[in-house]
Amino acid sequence: MGSPRTVIVGAGIVGLCGAYELAKRGVDVVVLDQSATFDSASCGNAGLFSIGHYPLTRPGASWRGLRWMFNSSSPLWIRPSLSPDLLRWLWTFHRHCNDAHTERCMRTLGAMGWRTIQALEEMISAESINCLYRRSGWMDLILDEANLDAAAREGRSLAPMGYRTDRISGAELRRRDGAYRDEVAGAIHYVDSAIIHPGQLVRGLADALPRYGATIRKGVTVSGLERDGAGKCVGVRLSTGEVVRAETVVLAAGIWSSELAKSAGISVPMQPARGYHVQLEGVSQLPVTGGVMHETFVAYNPMGNQLRLAGTLEIAPTGRPWMRRRLNALVAGARKYLHGIDGGRATAEWAGYRPCTADGMPVIGFARSTPGLYIATGHAMMGLMLGPITGRMIAADICGESQSIDPEILGAVRPDRR
Ligand SMILES: Cc1cc2nc3c(=O)[nH]c(=O)nc-3n(C[C@H](O)[C@H](O)[C@H](O)COP(=O)(O)OP(=O)(O)OC[C@H]3O[C@@H](n4cnc5c(N)ncnc54)[C@H](O)[C@@H]3O)c2cc1C
């Protein structure tokens, strides 16, 4: 068997979208993933395809994180630690939580939003993927009138990029959808976005790949990157010792990309932000669309006859035991907004990691110091949404097509990231 032209490490949404776009262009692709099942963040997330979303580095976000640091039930929690990597990351994150940086990010994210939903819709339709996709927008559900005013202002700030929002009163909301409780003062409807079953999307994509000649090997752990004497990346080494050679390696291994990049001497500083979901069956009134409960940061998404509640952001090293109180906080956080939550039975519980860079933007581009290596990670809480456009960017770069997205803010070398 000849060498595959491109090896992709990671069968999450980013790796699979990259593989799909490359394979459609006739590139020989192999995707390697350490998990034998589909259980990554790409499958367990909230399923909000929220285009035009702001990055994590919002003005005030770092101070809020600091305030919540000592309350492990709060929506955002940082496990106190003196790890130099964490302290450096926190300081860099804090420096990026300002208006100028947010504006700069949004110039790129705003454009990516329109392109990613187009890529998604083309992919779903071409491959007939049944993933409960609905272009129904998402709701920012709000209890407090003052929060409603601020959220409406935030929604309007997206108008120059073409994103529409609609302010809906509590009474109108309940007239449209009986699932919402009287306590909800109103909502901001992000009209252009969509909801989806992320696990079904990922499986659908994985099923589509062989039709274009791509291969997926599951249950295969990559232990390091292989380089030749000149420093070019020429493949990957598996934990079994097998070497899989390639002209180009795409590192799309979510939070684990940092460790693997380190094996080639490349620094991709990220922190894992763990989130959870609980899936409820038997909720008496399922909402028609999905959204976020503003004050508790819990996302909700009706999936068939079940309701997925997802959220919490816990910055702590990977592999620590789950925190039951954070799972419970999802249900408690939904009670005030939605009817019938207490009648729901949990059919699934899950936790997974968002890969978070310190400047809030993903890393998408060739690692300049190591020819043959492409990095696509760091999508934090927007990876499902940015996955399809990231896939197109990976394929365009590797196939030498022109690229219209700002490489400086996304590139693998960003001097101000540390
Ligand atoms: C609770 C929660 C809710 C979220 N909600 C949303 C949402 O509504 N909308 C949205 O856009 N985003 C959301 N996100 C974020 C989104 O899920 C992530 O940004 C996205 O899934 C990251 O995708 P990825 O492909 O980069 O990484 P992953 O999904 O983590 O995939 C990486 C893959 O690499 C594999 N891998 C790792 N190391 C190795 C190795 N050494 N060898 C081989 N394989 C390896 C892993 O097994 C995994 O399958 C949410 C995240 C969480 C946790």
The ligand as an SDF file (V2000), in Angstrom:
LIG
                    3D

 53 58  0  0  0  0  0  0  0  0999 V2000
  -20.7600   21.0700   26.9290 C   0  0  0  0  0  0  0  0  0  0  0  0
  -20.3020   21.6090   25.5910 C   0  0  0  0  0  0  0  0  0  0  0  0
  -21.2130   22.2880   24.7850 C   0  0  0  0  0  0  0  0  0  0  0  0
  -20.8060   22.8050   23.5590 C   0  0  0  0  0  0  0  0  0  0  0  0
  -21.7430   23.3800   22.7410 N   0  0  0  0  0  0  0  0  0  0  0  0
  -21.3900   23.8330   21.5160 C   0  0  0  0  0  0  0  0  0  0  0  0
  -22.3580   24.3710   20.6340 C   0  0  0  0  0  0  0  0  0  0  0  0
  -23.5470   24.4000   20.9400 O   0  0  0  0  0  0  0  0  0  0  0  0
  -21.9500   24.8570   19.4390 N   0  0  0  0  0  0  0  0  0  0  0  0
  -20.6280   24.8160   19.0550 C   0  0  0  0  0  0  0  0  0  0  0  0
  -20.3060   25.3020   17.9660 O   0  0  0  0  0  0  0  0  0  0  0  0
  -19.6690   24.2580   19.8580 N   0  0  0  0  0  0  0  0  0  0  0  0
  -20.0240   23.7700   21.0730 C   0  0  0  0  0  0  0  0  0  0  0  0
  -19.0830   23.2020   21.9000 N   0  0  0  0  0  0  0  0  0  0  0  0
  -17.6850   23.1950   21.4700 C   0  0  0  0  0  0  0  0  0  0  0  0
  -17.3820   22.0820   20.4810 C   0  0  0  0  0  0  0  0  0  0  0  0
  -17.9470   20.8800   20.9330 O   0  0  0  0  0  0  0  0  0  0  0  0
  -15.8590   21.9200   20.3080 C   0  0  0  0  0  0  0  0  0  0  0  0
  -15.2760   23.1700   19.9960 O   0  0  0  0  0  0  0  0  0  0  0  0
  -15.5620   20.9750   19.1310 C   0  0  0  0  0  0  0  0  0  0  0  0
  -16.2380   19.7680   19.3050 O   0  0  0  0  0  0  0  0  0  0  0  0
  -14.0690   20.7230   19.0030 C   0  0  0  0  0  0  0  0  0  0  0  0
  -13.9290   19.8310   17.9370 O   0  0  0  0  0  0  0  0  0  0  0  0
  -12.5300   19.1380   17.5840 P   0  0  0  0  0  0  0  0  0  0  0  0
  -12.7590   18.3010   16.3980 O   0  0  0  0  0  0  0  0  0  0  0  0
  -11.4910   20.2050   17.5390 O   0  0  0  0  0  0  0  0  0  0  0  0
  -12.1570   18.2890   18.8750 O   0  0  0  0  0  0  0  0  0  0  0  0
  -12.8200   16.9720   19.5210 P   0  0  0  0  0  0  0  0  0  0  0  0
  -14.2810   16.9140   19.2910 O   0  0  0  0  0  0  0  0  0  0  0  0
  -12.3350   16.9550   20.9270 O   0  0  0  0  0  0  0  0  0  0  0  0
  -12.1700   15.8010   18.7070 O   0  0  0  0  0  0  0  0  0  0  0  0
  -10.8100   15.4740   18.8330 C   0  0  0  0  0  0  0  0  0  0  0  0
  -10.6460   14.0060   18.4960 C   0  0  0  0  0  0  0  0  0  0  0  0
   -9.2440   13.7210   18.5380 O   0  0  0  0  0  0  0  0  0  0  0  0
   -9.0860   12.4420   19.0730 C   0  0  0  0  0  0  0  0  0  0  0  0
   -7.7260   12.3250   19.6240 N   0  0  0  0  0  0  0  0  0  0  0  0
   -7.1900   13.0400   20.6300 C   0  0  0  0  0  0  0  0  0  0  0  0
   -5.9330   12.6820   20.8610 N   0  0  0  0  0  0  0  0  0  0  0  0
   -5.6320   11.7020   19.9920 C   0  0  0  0  0  0  0  0  0  0  0  0
   -4.4880   10.9150   19.7460 C   0  0  0  0  0  0  0  0  0  0  0  0
   -3.3540   11.0730   20.4540 N   0  0  0  0  0  0  0  0  0  0  0  0
   -4.5390    9.9660   18.7770 N   0  0  0  0  0  0  0  0  0  0  0  0
   -5.6670    9.8090   18.0310 C   0  0  0  0  0  0  0  0  0  0  0  0
   -6.7960   10.5320   18.2290 N   0  0  0  0  0  0  0  0  0  0  0  0
   -6.7830   11.4720   19.1840 C   0  0  0  0  0  0  0  0  0  0  0  0
  -10.1660   12.3440   20.1450 C   0  0  0  0  0  0  0  0  0  0  0  0
  -10.4810   10.9850   20.4480 O   0  0  0  0  0  0  0  0  0  0  0  0
  -11.3140   13.0750   19.4910 C   0  0  0  0  0  0  0  0  0  0  0  0
  -12.2020   12.2130   18.8180 O   0  0  0  0  0  0  0  0  0  0  0  0
  -19.4540   22.6650   23.1320 C   0  0  0  0  0  0  0  0  0  0  0  0
  -18.5560   21.9540   23.9270 C   0  0  0  0  0  0  0  0  0  0  0  0
  -18.9630   21.4220   25.1420 C   0  0  0  0  0  0  0  0  0  0  0  0
  -17.9810   20.6440   25.9720 C   0  0  0  0  0  0  0  0  0  0  0  0
  1  2  1  0
  2  3  1  0
  2 52  2  0
  3  4  2  0
  4  5  1  0
  4 50  1  0
  5  6  2  0
  6  7  1  0
  6 13  1  0
  7  8  2  0
  7  9  1  0
  9 10  1  0
 10 11  2  0
 10 12  1  0
 12 13  2  0
 13 14  1  0
 14 15  1  0
 14 50  1  0
 15 16  1  0
 16 17  1  0
 16 18  1  0
 18 19  1  0
 18 20  1  0
 20 21  1  0
 20 22  1  0
 22 23  1  0
 23 24  1  0
 24 25  2  0
 24 26  1  0
 24 27  1  0
 27 28  1  0
 28 29  2  0
 28 30  1  0
 28 31  1  0
 31 32  1  0
 32 33  1  0
 33 34  1  0
 33 48  1  0
 34 35  1  0
 35 36  1  0
 35 46  1  0
 36 37  1  0
 36 45  1  0
 37 38  2  0
 38 39  1  0
 39 40  1  0
 39 45  2  0
 40 41  1  0
 40 42  2  0
 42 43  1  0
 43 44  2  0
 44 45  1  0
 46 47  1  0
 46 48  1  0
 48 49  1  0
 50 51  2  0
 51 52  1  0
 52 53  1  0
M  END
$$$$
